[in-house]
Amino acid sequence: MKNGLVIKNTGSWYTVLTDEGTVIDSKIKGNFRLKDIRSTNPVAVGDRVVITPNKEGMAFISEILDRRNYIVRKSPNLSKQSHIIAANVDQVFLIVTVNYPETSTTFIDRFLASAEAYRVPVVIVFNKTDILSEEEKHYQKMMAELYKTIGYECMEISAYMFAERPSVENLLKDKITLFSGNSGVGKSTLLNQLIPGLKLKTAEISEAHNTGMHTTTFSEMLHLPFGGWAIDTPGIKGFGTFDMEPEEICGYFKEIFYFSKDCRFNNCTHTHEPGCAVRKAVEECYISRSRYNSYLSMLEDKDEGKYREAF
């Protein structure tokens, strides 16, 4: 038996980097199930595992070691199950674009709420700054200011030109970072810039729908030449939050939680109750309308019990 790190997941096979430095293709034992987690992928990239090699030079994964954290979303096809995007990460680079394609604030807020739930720091990386109009650049600055005010680190970059390389490398150095975001926001372009010779496939944006095309089809950990790991994942179309109770959701929006302490009722849902400090803060522009709407959409999810792909 050996311990190792799952560095690639193709859906049926897992590539494990053992603590001795060898790479072994591995499979899950037939009866292997994670306790208490209903997941479409019981083993995720970033997991520390125990494997049993066989004579053919392959191995079976027999155990997952305790996770520090993980990022999870609702499975797009099976609403009662989760899909674990990655495990044991130090931070997330959430790559977003205000256009080409447009990342919705609802998507950003749902992702941030899930990261808060599992205590994973997020850096919001606004990409494609070089191709934005002056009006779009102004909107991007306003969005970055909003999220900075809430307490998130934000960067505005052009992965294509990449003048920001030193500050990006500084944030990534010696950390395990999950790269995530919608399809087409430039994750592959950014990783190709950071890792010479990587040559990940990139695709043009679909002009008809201003949406990205999937170019990454599996998850993989990539070693960064200056130290650390980047986890490359397929682009996400929507982000359904998984297994959150309505009363918990408020706690995953930092500024809503801050004002909620002044509500008249301690079980206030911030939707209709009298003496609600959160709705007052929205009216007085202390909480942004877009963030409040994202909070309401997550409450709605819970009511309807279904995955809403538009987000």
C-alpha positions in Angstrom: 0.0 0.0 0.0 1.2 3.5 -0.8 0.0 7.1 -0.1 -0.4 9.6 -2.9 -2.0 12.6 -4.4 -4.7 12.4 -7.1 -3.4 14.7 -9.9 -5.8 13.8 -12.7 -9.3 12.5 -13.1 -10.6 11.5 -16.5 -13.9 10.2 -15.2 -13.0 6.5 -15.2 -9.3 6.6 -14.3 -7.4 8.5 -11.7 -3.7 9.4 -12.0 -2.0 9.2 -8.6 1.4 10.8 -7.8 2.8 8.6 -5.0 4.8 10.1 -2.1 7.9 8.3 -3.6 7.4 10.4 -6.8 6.1 7.7 -9.2 2.8 8.1 -11.2 0.3 5.3 -11.2 -3.0 5.0 -13.1 -5.6 3.9 -10.6 -9.2 2.9 -10.4 -11.8 2.9 -7.5 -12.6 -0.5 -6.0 -16.1 -1.6 -7.1 -17.7 -1.2 -3.6 -15.9 2.0 -2.7 -18.3 4.7 -1.4 -17.7 7.9 0.6 -19.5 8.0 3.9 -22.2 10.6 4.1 -21.4 12.3 0.8 -23.7 11.7 -2.2 -21.4 12.6 -5.0 -21.1 11.8 -8.7 -17.3 11.6 -8.2 -16.3 10.1 -4.8 -12.6 10.9 -5.5 -11.5 14.3 -6.7 -8.4 15.9 -7.9 -6.4 17.1 -4.9 -7.4 14.2 -2.7 -4.8 12.3 -0.7 -5.4 8.6 -1.1 -4.2 5.2 -0.2 -3.6 2.9 -3.2 -2.8 -0.8 -3.6 -0.6 -1.4 -6.7 -1.1 -4.6 -8.7 1.3 -6.7 -10.9 0.1 -5.0 -14.0 1.6 -1.6 -12.9 -1.8 -0.1 -12.0 -3.5 0.4 -8.6 -6.8 0.4 -6.8 -7.7 3.4 -4.5 -8.7 1.8 -1.2 -9.1 4.9 1.0 -9.4 8.7 0.9 -7.5 10.5 3.7 -9.3 13.3 5.5 -9.9 16.4 3.4 -9.0 19.9 4.7 -11.7 21.3 2.5 -13.3 21.0 -0.9 -15.3 22.9 -3.4 -18.6 21.3 -4.4 -21.6 22.2 -6.6 -24.9 20.5 -7.3 -24.5 17.9 -10.0 -26.1 19.4 -13.2 -27.8 16.1 -14.1 -28.6 14.6 -10.7 -30.1 17.2 -8.3 -29.8 15.0 -5.2 -26.1 14.6 -5.7 -23.1 16.8 -5.6 -20.1 17.1 -7.9 -16.8 17.8 -6.1 -14.7 20.1 -8.2 -11.5 19.8 -6.2 -10.2 18.9 -2.7 -7.5 20.3 -0.3 -7.0 23.6 -2.0 -5.3 26.7 -0.5 -7.3 29.2 -2.6 -9.4 29.6 -5.7 -8.7 31.8 -8.7 -12.2 32.5 -9.9 -11.7 33.8 -13.5 -14.5 36.1 -14.6 -15.2 38.3 -17.6 -17.5 41.3 -17.9 -17.9 40.5 -21.6 -16.8 37.9 -24.2 -18.5 36.0 -22.5 -20.3 37.9 -19.7 -20.1 36.2 -16.2 -23.3 36.9 -14.3 -23.0 38.3 -10.8 -25.3 35.5 -9.7 -22.8 32.9 -10.8 -20.0 34.8 -9.0 -22.0 35.1 -5.8 -23.1 31.5 -5.7 -19.5 30.4 -6.2 -18.3 32.7 -3.4 -21.0 31.5 -1.1 -19.9 27.9 -1.6 -16.3 28.8 -1.0 -17.3 30.5 2.2 -19.2 27.4 3.3 -16.0 25.4 3.0 -13.6 28.2 4.2 -11.7 28.4 0.9 -10.3 31.9 0.1 -11.1 33.2 -3.4 -9.2 35.7 -5.6 -11.6 37.1 -8.2 -9.6 37.5 -11.4 -11.2 39.8 -14.0 -9.7 38.7 -17.4 -9.7 40.1 -21.0 -9.2 43.7 -19.8 -7.4 44.4 -23.1 -10.5 43.9 -25.3 -13.0 45.8 -23.2 -14.6 49.2 -24.3 -14.1 52.2 -22.0 -17.7 51.6 -20.7 -17.0 48.0 -19.9 -13.7 48.8 -18.2 -15.6 51.3 -16.0 -18.2 48.6 -15.1 -15.4 46.1 -14.3 -13.7 48.6 -12.0 -17.1 49.1 -10.2 -17.5 45.3 -9.8 -14.0 44.9 -8.5 -14.5 47.7 -6.0 -17.8 46.1 -4.8 -16.1 42.7 -4.1 -13.0 44.4 -2.6 -15.3 46.3 -0.2 -16.9 43.0 0.9 -13.4 41.6 1.5 -12.4 39.7 -1.6 -9.1 40.1 -3.3 -9.6 41.2 -6.9 -7.2 41.4 -9.9 -7.8 42.9 -13.3 -5.6 41.2 -16.0 -5.2 40.4 -19.6 -4.0 36.8 -19.8 -3.3 37.3 -23.5 -0.9 40.3 -23.0 0.0 39.3 -19.4 1.8 42.4 -18.1 0.5 41.3 -14.6 2.6 38.1 -14.5 4.7 39.0 -11.5 1.8 39.8 -9.2 -0.1 36.7 -10.4 2.9 34.4 -9.8 3.4 35.9 -6.4 -0.2 35.0 -5.4 0.2 31.4 -6.7 3.7 30.6 -5.5 3.8 27.5 -3.3 0.0 27.2 -3.0 -2.5 24.7 -4.4 -4.9 26.9 -6.4 -8.1 25.8 -8.1 -8.7 27.7 -11.4 -12.5 27.9 -12.1 -15.1 29.9 -14.0 -17.4 29.8 -16.9 -16.3 28.3 -20.2 -14.4 30.8 -22.4 -13.2 33.2 -19.7 -9.5 32.4 -20.5 -8.4 29.8 -17.9 -6.5 27.8 -20.5 -4.8 30.9 -21.9 -3.7 32.0 -18.4 -2.3 28.6 -17.6 -0.5 28.4 -20.9 1.2 31.7 -20.0 2.1 30.5 -16.5 3.5 27.1 -17.5 5.8 27.3 -20.6 5.3 24.4 -23.0 1.9 23.5 -21.5 -0.1 24.1 -24.8 -3.6 23.6 -23.4 -6.3 23.9 -26.1 -8.0 27.2 -26.3 -11.1 28.1 -28.4 -12.8 31.1 -29.9 -15.9 32.5 -28.2 -19.1 31.6 -30.0 -20.2 34.9 -31.5 -23.8 33.9 -31.9 -24.3 33.4 -28.1 -21.2 35.1 -26.7 -20.5 31.9 -24.8 -17.3 29.9 -24.3 -16.7 26.4 -25.7 -15.5 23.6 -23.4 -11.8 23.0 -24.1 -10.9 21.2 -20.9 -12.7 17.8 -20.5 -11.1 16.5 -17.3 -9.6 17.9 -14.1 -5.8 17.9 -13.6 -3.2 19.3 -11.2 -0.4 21.1 -13.0 2.9 21.8 -11.4 3.8 25.5 -11.5 7.5 26.2 -12.4 7.9 28.8 -9.7 6.4 26.5 -7.0 2.9 25.3 -6.2 0.1 23.6 -8.1 -2.7 24.8 -10.4 -5.8 22.7 -10.7 -7.3 23.0 -14.2 -11.0 22.1 -14.4 -13.7 22.1 -17.1 -15.5 25.4 -17.5 -18.8 25.5 -15.5 -22.0 26.6 -17.2 -24.1 27.0 -14.1 -23.4 26.8 -10.3 -26.1 25.1 -8.3 -25.3 25.2 -4.6 -25.5 22.0 -2.7 -26.8 21.0 0.7 -27.3 24.5 2.2 -30.1 25.1 4.6 -32.0 28.5 4.2 -30.8 29.8 7.6 -27.2 29.0 6.7 -27.1 30.9 3.4 -27.1 34.4 5.0 -23.8 33.4 6.8 -22.1 32.9 3.4 -22.7 36.5 2.3 -20.3 38.4 4.5 -22.0 41.8 4.3 -25.5 40.4 4.7 -24.4 38.5 7.8 -22.9 41.7 9.2 -26.2 43.6 9.0 -28.3 40.6 10.0 -27.2 41.0 13.6 -29.4 44.1 13.9 -32.6 42.5 12.6 -35.5 42.5 15.0 -36.0 38.8 14.8 -33.1 36.4 15.1 -34.7 34.0 12.6 -35.2 36.7 10.0 -35.0 35.5 6.4 -34.5 39.1 5.1 -37.3 38.7 2.7 -40.4 40.2 4.3 -40.1 40.5 8.1 -40.6 43.9 9.8 -37.5 45.4 11.4 -35.2 43.7 8.9 -31.8 45.5 9.0 -30.6 43.7 5.8 -33.5 45.1 3.6 -32.9 48.5 5.1 -29.2 48.2 4.2 -30.1 47.3 0.6 -32.4 50.3 0.4 -29.7 52.6 1.7 -27.1 51.0 -0.7 -24.9 49.5 2.1 -25.6 46.1 0.5 -25.6 45.9 -3.3 -28.8 45.0 -5.0 -27.1 42.4 -7.1 -25.7 40.6 -4.1 -29.1 40.7 -2.4 -30.8 39.3 -5.5 -28.2 36.4 -5.5 -29.0 35.7 -1.9 -32.7 35.5 -2.8 -32.1 33.3 -5.8 -30.3 30.8 -3.5 -33.2 30.8 -1.1 -35.5 30.1 -4.1 -33.4 27.2 -5.1 -34.1 25.7 -1.7 -37.8 26.2 -2.1 -38.0 24.7 -5.5 -35.4 22.0 -4.7 -34.0 22.1 -8.2 -30.9 23.2 -10.1 -31.4 26.4 -12.0 -29.1 26.3 -15.0 -29.3 30.0 -15.9 -26.9 30.7 -13.1 
